Amino acid sequence: MSAAIQACLGCGSLLFPARLICPRCGQDDFSTVQAEHADVQQTTQLADGTLLATLTIPNGPHVIARVTGGTTVPGDSLPLTNNPNAGPGVHAFIPVRSNVNENQP
Amino acid sequence: MTVSIIGTGQSPYTRHPSAGTTTSQLIARAVSKALHDAGLQTSDVDGFAVSSFTLAPDHAIDLAWRMGLRLSWLMQDTNGGASAGGMLQHAVRAIEAGDANVIVLAAGDLMDQAAFSRLVASYNKATEDHLAPLPMNGPNALFAMLTSRQMERLGLCREDYGRIAVAQRQWAMDNPAAVYRKSLSMDEYLNAPMVATPLGRYDCVPPVTGADAVVLVADRSKGTPRAKVLSVKASYNSDQQSDDGLATGLQACASSGWEQAGIGPSDIGLACVYDDYPAMVVAQLADLGLLSDQDNPADFIEHRIATGLLPVNTSGGQLSAGQAGAAGGMHGLVEAAAQLMGRAGARQVTARHAVVSGYGMVLYRYGACATMSVLEAAQ
């Protein structure tokens, strides 16, 4: 399992959500890379039971995800996915459109 | 600076707008009240700015036309909770540059359940692509996790945030325009239904329908109660959404804001900070320097805010008065100006200087816009 993340071809910065120009180096050439895991920083449970989390991708951005397939606590490392029905096991679901970078088909 | 606010107006906030209510009507009503408060007429106005999420298909020029305004300066701001400060910043410069003499700033929204649902589902591209499909309906969950980070960083607990909500409700009891005026106890706060852990019902602003406006003029009329603008600063994308959101953009502009005003945090007798959540009250008071590094945050809340020793959000803030869409950013400015002009009724405080902050536009995880205004009571 993995989730699509934007990578700057100029400086290698990992970015999410995708940018149009890299905030670090100013270049506008990007690729899409797959991030496999991220570390849970905080969670919040909504009134309907939905569990959401803030996670940090190693050497990358903070992302907001829905926790699927179970529960988690800060400090856990969870597999990332763009599939809301991923399984089995606990995953961090990050919704994306079909492409992360707007200039790519 | 040589510009002052001489009038404020509000279209009454309501949770349940009557059928047929329109955003344009609400804003026009607030503008009329502000002009009446200033002793002016629409024919005196030559500058106008507006912020609204629900004004479409109209724009600022349509609204100005429908209100009968003939203008030499016009703007429309889209930065939600930071829009009032942004419009004020531009308006002050416009008056100083001679582009206009009398400027009305207005903000308002028809924010019923349907409008709120539309707004939060398509707030921006990041929301449409990455948050709404989670699903996430509005920013409560984001600020719940931000609050958890702040609790851990500052050693705060739910009771500390409760003291802010309870204190603001105490102020709201003396504000006829607040939608919630019934006293709020700590037990009621703590036992309210959970919205997104650790946020309960009273940690979250109630969306309301309403509008706010202020009238700005060059400082010429001695003897007229006014709120003189000592400084206006803004900060956008100060950290590119790469940090934890515990510091707002105010941290980047507060120093120059105080320097321009010629006073410091210790001179402030009233703080109207953007209170979409109690945690953001704490964050902004810290970024402005009112809650200093030497202060214990929990003690500061209990002994300065809860006691009213430092009056904070004396209208009841958005937490009790309501968040009227883009008018949420204008709410604190109207309250601060009314207080400094001695027109705050039963909740009137004695203050010579007030600081107003705006905060807003959650790009992905927290707000990207911040504004700071320092006002002084003058005659």
Interface residues (C-beta under 8 A of the other chain):
Chain A: F16 P17 P23 Q41 Q42 T43 T44 Q45 L46 A47 T50 L52 A53 T54 P61 H62 I64 A65 R66 P84 F93 I94 P95 V96 R97
Chain B: K125 A126 D129 H130 L131 P133 L134 P135 M136 N140 A141 L142 A144 M145 S148 R149 P193 M194 V195 A196 T197 P198 L199 Q240 S242 D244 Y364 R365
